[in-house]
């Protein structure tokens, strides 16, 4: 029977553990909170020590957490895309022994930026609604416009004949 102890120095836990023992890959649960000034990301990493994992962010805003836990031969790899509103330069992290908390600041928002964001959001919502209606969205809009034009003309005609 093969021993499940590492066979000596090797690069990474997986390389040092006999194949018969296997290495468990875990996918930790991610909690995402969207605060007013920052995003808070929490990963539950029980059994890991601070030196067992590494957090990286690339220039495109992709955040990756990788790690290996020697006890039990456990690996983790979690990657996700940060929103475009994330300030990649100010990311801070804290590990309390079981939970990794990452704080990703948002850039300050001006009034103009907020108005533009709401206009874009409304446009996307209208497009989604029109798509949900299929081709009927344009037909409904034309019918409403026709009704409004008819009501306007009737009002003008009645106003002109009563004067």
URKA-V870679 format. One record per residue. N is the residue number from 1. RES is the residue in one small letter. PSI is psi in degrees with one decimal (NA if undefined). BURIAL is I if it has 9 or more other C-alpha atoms within 8 Angstrom, else O. Layout:
# URKA-V870679
n->N res->RES psi->PSI burial->BURIAL
n->N res->RES psi->PSI burial->BURIAL
This chain:
# URKA-V870679
n->1 res->x psi->136.2 burial->O
n->2 res->x psi->144.1 burial->O
n->3 res->x psi->141.9 burial->O
n->4 res->x psi->23.6 burial->O
n->5 res->x psi->147.9 burial->O
n->6 res->x psi->146.4 burial->I
n->7 res->x psi->17.7 burial->O
n->8 res->x psi->-171.5 burial->O
n->9 res->x psi->130.4 burial->O
n->10 res->x psi->165.6 burial->O
n->11 res->x psi->108.9 burial->O
n->12 res->x psi->153.8 burial->O
n->13 res->x psi->-43.8 burial->I
n->14 res->x psi->-36.9 burial->O
n->15 res->x psi->-27.4 burial->O
n->16 res->x psi->-14.0 burial->I
n->17 res->x psi->134.3 burial->I
n->18 res->x psi->143.5 burial->I
n->19 res->x psi->-32.7 burial->O
n->20 res->x psi->-27.3 burial->O
n->21 res->x psi->-34.2 burial->I
n->22 res->x psi->163.0 burial->I
n->23 res->x psi->129.0 burial->I
n->24 res->x psi->124.3 burial->O
n->25 res->x psi->129.5 burial->O
n->26 res->x psi->155.1 burial->O
n->27 res->x psi->91.2 burial->O
n->28 res->x psi->147.4 burial->I
n->29 res->x psi->136.1 burial->O
n->30 res->x psi->129.5 burial->O
n->31 res->x psi->132.2 burial->O
n->32 res->x psi->123.3 burial->O
n->33 res->x psi->127.8 burial->O
n->34 res->x psi->98.0 burial->O
n->35 res->x psi->177.7 burial->O
n->36 res->x psi->-39.5 burial->O
n->37 res->x psi->-9.6 burial->O
n->38 res->x psi->164.0 burial->I
n->39 res->x psi->139.4 burial->I
n->40 res->x psi->124.6 burial->I
n->41 res->x psi->130.0 burial->I
n->42 res->x psi->134.6 burial->I
n->43 res->x psi->128.4 burial->I
n->44 res->x psi->115.4 burial->I
n->45 res->x psi->64.4 burial->I
n->46 res->x psi->141.0 burial->O
n->47 res->x psi->-9.4 burial->O
n->48 res->x psi->151.0 burial->I
n->49 res->x psi->162.3 burial->O
n->50 res->x psi->-36.5 burial->O
n->51 res->x psi->-4.4 burial->O
n->52 res->x psi->-11.2 burial->I
n->53 res->x psi->165.7 burial->I
n->54 res->x psi->141.1 burial->O
n->55 res->x psi->130.4 burial->O
n->56 res->x psi->148.7 burial->O
n->57 res->x psi->125.8 burial->I
n->58 res->x psi->173.3 burial->O
n->59 res->x psi->-18.5 burial->O
n->60 res->x psi->-0.3 burial->O
n->61 res->x psi->16.3 burial->I
n->62 res->x psi->119.2 burial->I
n->63 res->x psi->131.3 burial->I
n->64 res->x psi->132.6 burial->I
n->65 res->x psi->121.7 burial->I
n->66 res->x psi->147.1 burial->I
n->67 res->x psi->165.5 burial->I
n->68 res->x psi->134.4 burial->I
n->69 res->x psi->115.2 burial->I
n->70 res->x psi->-42.2 burial->O
n->71 res->x psi->110.0 burial->O
n->72 res->x psi->-1.9 burial->O
n->73 res->x psi->63.6 burial->I
n->74 res->x psi->134.6 burial->I
n->75 res->x psi->152.6 burial->I
n->76 res->x psi->147.6 burial->I
n->77 res->x psi->114.2 burial->I
n->78 res->x psi->124.8 burial->I
n->79 res->x psi->141.6 burial->O
n->80 res->x psi->160.3 burial->O
n->81 res->x psi->128.3 burial->O
n->82 res->x psi->151.9 burial->O
n->83 res->x psi->158.8 burial->O
n->84 res->x psi->-21.1 burial->O
n->85 res->x psi->2.6 burial->O
n->86 res->x psi->138.0 burial->I
n->87 res->x psi->100.8 burial->I
n->88 res->x psi->-21.1 burial->I
n->89 res->x psi->-24.2 burial->O
n->90 res->x psi->20.9 burial->O
n->91 res->x psi->133.2 burial->I
n->92 res->x psi->149.3 burial->O
n->93 res->x psi->155.4 burial->O
n->94 res->x psi->136.8 burial->O
n->95 res->x psi->121.3 burial->I
n->96 res->x psi->13.3 burial->O
n->97 res->x psi->-24.5 burial->I
n->98 res->x psi->-29.0 burial->I
n->99 res->x psi->126.8 burial->I
n->100 res->x psi->120.4 burial->I
n->101 res->x psi->124.6 burial->I
n->102 res->x psi->131.7 burial->I
n->103 res->x psi->119.7 burial->I
n->104 res->x psi->107.1 burial->I
n->105 res->x psi->152.6 burial->I
n->106 res->x psi->149.4 burial->I
n->107 res->x psi->153.0 burial->O
n->108 res->x psi->141.1 burial->O
n->109 res->x psi->129.2 burial->O
n->110 res->x psi->167.6 burial->O
n->111 res->x psi->-38.9 burial->O
n->112 res->x psi->-42.5 burial->O
n->113 res->x psi->-38.5 burial->O
n->114 res->x psi->-41.2 burial->I
n->115 res->x psi->-44.1 burial->O
n->116 res->x psi->-41.4 burial->O
n->117 res->x psi->-40.6 burial->O
n->118 res->x psi->-35.9 burial->O
n->119 res->x psi->-42.9 burial->O
n->120 res->x psi->-41.8 burial->O
n->121 res->x psi->-42.1 burial->O
n->122 res->x psi->-39.8 burial->O
n->123 res->x psi->-43.9 burial->O
n->124 res->x psi->-37.8 burial->O
n->125 res->x psi->-42.0 burial->O
n->126 res->x psi->-42.7 burial->O
n->127 res->x psi->-40.1 burial->O
n->128 res->x psi->-40.5 burial->O
n->129 res->x psi->-42.7 burial->I
n->130 res->x psi->-38.0 burial->I
n->131 res->x psi->-37.0 burial->I
n->132 res->x psi->-32.6 burial->O
n->133 res->x psi->-10.2 burial->O
n->134 res->x psi->-141.5 burial->O
n->135 res->x psi->-10.3 burial->O
n->136 res->x psi->-19.5 burial->O
n->137 res->x psi->-42.0 burial->I
n->138 res->x psi->-35.5 burial->O
n->139 res->x psi->-43.7 burial->O
n->140 res->x psi->-43.5 burial->O
n->141 res->x psi->-40.6 burial->O
n->142 res->x psi->-39.3 burial->O
n->143 res->x psi->-42.8 burial->O
n->144 res->x psi->-42.8 burial->O
n->145 res->x psi->-40.2 burial->O
n->146 res->x psi->-42.6 burial->O
n->147 res->x psi->-45.0 burial->O
n->148 res->x psi->-40.4 burial->O
n->149 res->x psi->-42.2 burial->O
n->150 res->x psi->-43.2 burial->O
n->151 res->x psi->-40.3 burial->O
n->152 res->x psi->-47.1 burial->O
n->153 res->x psi->-40.2 burial->O
n->154 res->x psi->-42.1 burial->O
n->155 res->x psi->-43.6 burial->O
n->156 res->x psi->-43.1 burial->O
n->157 res->x psi->-43.9 burial->O
n->158 res->x psi->-36.2 burial->O
n->159 res->x psi->-39.1 burial->O
n->160 res->x psi->-37.1 burial->O
n->161 res->x psi->-24.2 burial->O
n->162 res->x psi->-8.5 burial->O
n->163 res->x psi->NA burial->O
